[in-house]
Amino acid sequence: MITLPPLIFGTLVKRYKRFFVDVLLEDGTEVTAHCPNPGAMLGVLEPGNRVALTHNNNPARKLSYTWQLVEAEGTWIGINTHLTNEIAGSVLEKKLIPELTGYSSTQREVKYGANSRIDFLLTGDDFPPCYLEVKNVHLKRNGIAQFPDCVTARGAKHMAELALMRQQGMRCMVLYIVQRSDVKEFALAADIDPAYAKASELAKDSGVEMLALGCEFDMINTQSLLSVSALQLR
């Protein structure tokens, strides 16, 4: 589905200032890479974890390396939140979500609500517009994928705005992209962010749909996203 740029492997030394991570490469060189994940990253920041980076020679970049994946709990996990929408876009293009196969047009980053942007707006001749919000998930606790891994006031705001759009007759859905393949279920981490969980329940009660997809990465042959599968919601 999605082929990653050539990966460079190393060992996690430490993450700091949210967007920086030090990595010891396999050739013994220590580099500082960009960490494209502003969250708490619970469960994947253990020093010594094997990680995969990509390299970009663009002289305009402050950091030429970007952290993409980490190996933890026996599986490779995608941590790049920017990859989430690319995965969702590929899934939509290939019509892999049965609930959304009837839509013929897809727009990205469309303004809606109170100064917000929806990740995808789906339209079709015989369907009401569908506002699709995409969330990145990497956290696993008690064998279950969970979101969020830290307080997200922005996420709660999105849920409230989707509920309002639903009340106006629009179709709304939240798609949780779980960048790991060792889980079969998904749940909200209400103990981590009660406000987000409450906003999600209110949105669900208003008719906002929720769907979670797990991802499997092929790290042996093609270094690509191999497949996605639906997870059971709890």
C-alpha positions in Angstrom: 0.0 0.0 0.0 2.7 2.5 1.1 6.4 2.0 0.5 8.6 3.8 3.0 11.9 5.5 1.9 15.0 3.4 2.5 15.3 2.8 6.3 18.4 3.2 8.4 18.4 1.2 11.6 19.8 2.1 15.0 19.2 2.1 18.8 17.2 4.6 20.7 19.4 6.7 23.1 16.8 9.3 24.3 14.0 11.6 23.2 13.9 15.2 24.4 12.2 18.6 23.7 9.4 16.6 22.1 10.8 16.8 18.6 14.3 15.5 19.0 15.7 12.0 19.4 19.3 10.7 19.7 19.9 7.4 17.9 23.0 5.3 17.8 23.2 3.9 14.2 24.4 0.4 13.4 27.7 1.8 12.1 28.4 3.4 15.5 27.5 7.0 14.6 25.2 8.9 16.9 22.8 11.2 15.2 20.0 13.5 16.2 16.8 12.9 14.3 13.4 14.7 14.1 10.7 13.0 16.1 7.4 13.6 14.2 5.2 12.8 17.1 4.3 15.4 19.7 2.6 13.0 22.1 3.8 11.3 25.2 4.7 8.2 23.2 4.0 5.8 26.1 5.4 2.4 25.8 7.9 3.1 22.9 10.6 5.3 24.5 12.7 2.7 26.2 16.4 3.4 25.6 17.9 0.5 23.7 14.8 -0.1 21.5 15.6 -0.7 17.9 14.4 2.1 15.7 14.2 2.9 12.0 15.0 6.3 10.5 14.8 7.8 7.0 17.4 10.3 5.6 16.8 13.4 3.5 19.7 15.4 2.0 17.6 18.6 1.6 20.0 21.4 2.8 17.0 23.4 4.0 16.2 20.8 6.7 17.7 21.4 10.1 17.7 17.6 10.8 18.4 15.2 7.9 17.1 12.2 9.8 13.5 11.4 10.7 12.3 8.8 13.1 9.7 6.5 11.5 9.4 3.2 13.4 10.3 1.6 16.7 10.5 -2.1 17.6 8.9 -2.7 21.0 7.0 -5.6 22.5 8.1 -7.9 19.6 6.6 -5.8 16.8 7.4 -2.8 14.6 5.3 0.3 15.5 4.9 3.4 13.3 5.4 6.6 15.3 5.2 9.2 12.5 1.9 11.0 12.9 2.3 12.5 9.5 2.2 9.1 7.9 -1.3 8.5 9.4 -3.2 10.6 6.8 -1.1 9.0 4.0 -2.3 5.6 5.2 -5.9 6.8 5.5 -5.7 8.3 2.0 -4.4 5.0 0.5 -7.1 3.0 2.3 -9.8 5.4 1.0 -8.3 5.3 -2.6 -8.3 1.5 -2.6 -11.9 1.4 -1.2 -10.8 -0.8 1.7 -13.3 0.5 4.2 -16.7 -1.0 3.3 -18.6 1.7 5.2 -17.1 4.3 2.9 -16.9 2.7 -0.5 -19.9 4.6 -2.0 -18.1 8.0 -2.0 -16.6 9.2 -5.3 -14.7 12.3 -4.3 -12.2 13.0 -1.5 -10.8 16.3 -0.3 -8.2 16.9 2.3 -7.8 19.6 4.9 -11.2 21.2 4.5 -12.2 24.0 6.8 -15.2 23.4 9.0 -16.6 24.2 12.5 -15.0 26.9 14.6 -11.6 27.4 12.9 -10.9 23.7 12.4 -9.9 21.5 9.4 -11.3 18.1 8.7 -8.7 15.6 7.5 -10.9 14.2 4.7 -14.3 15.3 3.3 -15.9 12.6 1.3 -18.7 13.3 -1.1 -20.9 11.3 -3.5 -24.1 11.9 -5.5 -26.3 9.6 -3.4 -24.7 10.2 0.0 -24.6 13.0 2.6 -21.1 14.5 2.9 -18.9 12.5 5.3 -16.5 14.4 7.6 -13.6 12.0 8.4 -11.2 12.8 11.3 -8.1 10.6 11.5 -6.1 9.9 14.6 -2.8 8.2 15.1 -2.5 5.4 17.6 0.6 3.5 18.9 -0.2 2.8 22.5 -1.0 -0.7 23.7 -2.1 -1.5 27.2 -3.4 -4.9 28.5 -3.2 -6.2 24.9 -5.6 -3.4 23.6 -4.7 -0.4 21.4 -5.7 2.8 23.1 -6.0 6.5 22.4 -4.9 9.0 23.5 -1.6 8.6 25.2 -1.7 12.1 26.8 -4.3 14.9 27.3 -5.5 16.2 23.9 -7.7 19.3 24.2 -7.5 19.6 20.4 -8.9 16.1 20.1 -11.8 16.8 22.4 -12.6 20.0 20.4 -12.7 18.0 17.2 -15.1 15.5 18.8 -17.4 18.3 19.9 -17.4 19.9 16.4 -18.1 16.6 14.7 -21.1 16.2 17.0 -22.3 19.6 15.9 -21.9 18.6 12.2 -23.8 15.4 12.8 -26.6 17.4 14.3 -26.7 19.4 11.1 -27.3 16.3 9.1 -23.8 15.5 8.0 -22.2 12.1 8.3 -19.2 12.1 10.6 -16.6 9.4 11.4 -13.4 9.2 13.4 -10.8 6.7 12.0 -8.1 5.5 14.4 -5.0 4.3 12.5 -3.2 1.9 14.8 0.3 1.7 13.5 1.0 -1.8 14.9 -0.2 -5.3 14.1 -0.2 -7.0 17.5 -3.6 -5.9 18.7 -7.2 -7.0 17.8 -9.2 -4.5 19.9 -9.3 -0.7 20.4 -10.5 1.4 23.3 -10.4 5.0 24.5 -7.9 5.6 27.3 -10.4 7.3 29.6 -8.0 7.3 32.5 -5.4 9.3 30.6 -7.8 11.9 29.2 -11.3 11.8 30.7 -12.4 15.0 28.8 -11.6 13.4 25.5 -13.4 10.2 26.4 -16.4 12.2 27.5 -16.4 14.2 24.3 -16.1 11.0 22.3 -19.1 9.4 24.1 -21.2 12.5 23.5 -20.2 12.5 19.8 -21.0 8.8 19.5 -24.4 9.4 21.1 -25.1 12.1 18.5 -24.3 9.6 15.7 -20.6 10.1 15.0 -19.2 6.8 13.8 -15.9 5.3 15.0 -13.6 2.8 13.3 -10.1 1.5 14.1 -7.6 -0.1 11.7 -4.5 -2.0 12.6 -1.4 -1.8 10.4 1.2 -4.4 9.5 4.6 -3.3 8.3 6.8 -5.6 6.1 10.2 -5.0 7.5 12.0 -7.9 5.7 11.2 -7.5 2.1 9.9 -4.1 1.0 10.0 -2.0 4.1 6.4 -1.0 3.4 3.0 -0.9 4.9 1.8 -4.4 4.0 -1.9 -4.5 5.1 -4.6 -3.0 7.4 -7.3 -4.8 9.3 -10.3 -3.7 11.2 -10.1 -3.8 15.0 -13.0 -4.5 17.4 -14.1 -1.4 19.4 -14.5 -1.7 23.1 
